[in-house]
Every structure is written in structure tokens, then in C-alpha cells.
Amino acid sequence: MAVWQVIEEGLDWQLVQDGFVAGLSTQNLESTVEWLSNRGYHVVRFDASRWYERESMHRAFASALDFPAYYGANMDALADCLGDVAEMAYGWPSEAIGLVLVLDGVDVDADGLELGTIRAVLKLISDAARHGSLMGNRILCIVHSEKDSTQNALAAGGLVSWKF
């Protein structure tokens, strides 16, 4: 059975058809998250505007996705744990239809994570989502930013497809 059903009116399909990381503006963010939640997706929201350094980002992922105590709080460990999340070892309930990671307030111009780190994290999430889909699990990421400079910078990297 296919992991994703092609349904024109399905927002989930619209979000993932160009990749597992989609960008949304504020006007569509809340209604999209509500639609996904109402259809059984487990939604995990991160306030990326508060990620002033990598450590705060790692703490946020570890806490929100129930990473094991031995989590090393580095990019390799993040990749490993996101792989476990993709296999549903932890991080989301088994009865959920899928997992949605929402990164609110991403801003490459602020005093937070540098663009290279943000791109690396989005690549890890995209890789985990692809791995999950091979296992029959739906995972997608929504990036929210109102800044044109952030939208352009992330779109240029090819990982984020800005939707609506």
C-alpha cells in the first residue's frame, strides 16, 4: 500500500509532492496545522526563533521527540535519532497517521543559527522523512518564516518548497 494517497484536496499530499520540507506563510500556517492535526497527524511545534545556538536547538529536538538520555547533542546524533523517529522507535504515538515537525520563526538574519546549520537540520529532517516513507511512515516538516530573505535563502538551497 502506498504511504501517500494522491488526493487533490489533501493538504498533506500538496505539502510533500515537491519534497518533505515545505515553507508556509503565517496566513496559511495555522489552518494547515489544524487540518493536519484533525486528520490524525501528530504535530510537534518548535520555536526556532529561540534557537540562539546549536545547544538550544538540540535540547528542543531531544525534549519534543523524546530522544534517549544518551543523545549526544550533535549533528550526527541528531541524524541517528531522527532515523529512529522515522522508524517510530519514539517521538510520536503509533496511532498517529503521521508526524509533522513545524519550525516556527525561522530567520537567517537574526542572531540565531547560521544558514548552514539551518540547512543541515532541514536536510536531516528530509532524509529521515524519506527513510520513514520507505518504512511506511509519513513525516513532513513545515518551515514558517515571514522574512523574504529567509524564504529566498532556504529555497535557494533546494530543500524548502514555499507553498502558500
Number of C-alpha atoms within 10 A of each C-alpha: 5 8 14 14 10 12 10 9 8 13 13 25 14 15 22 19 13 14 17 26 26 23 23 23 16 13 10 12 19 12 11 16 21 12 15 20 17 10 13 13 23 22 19 17 17 19 14 22 18 16 19 14 13 17 11 16 22 19 14 18 20 20 11 14 16 16 23 12 7 7 16 15 17 12 15 12 15 20 18 15 24 27 20 17 23 28 19 17 15 16 23 21 13 12 9 15 18 26 26 24 21 23 19 20 19 25 24 21 12 11 12 20 22 15 17 12 15 19 18 14 16 21 19 19 23 21 17 24 28 20 20 24 20 14 13 16 21 23 26 25 25 26 24 24 23 16 15 10 13 19 22 12 16 24 15 11 13 12 19 26 23 20 13 12
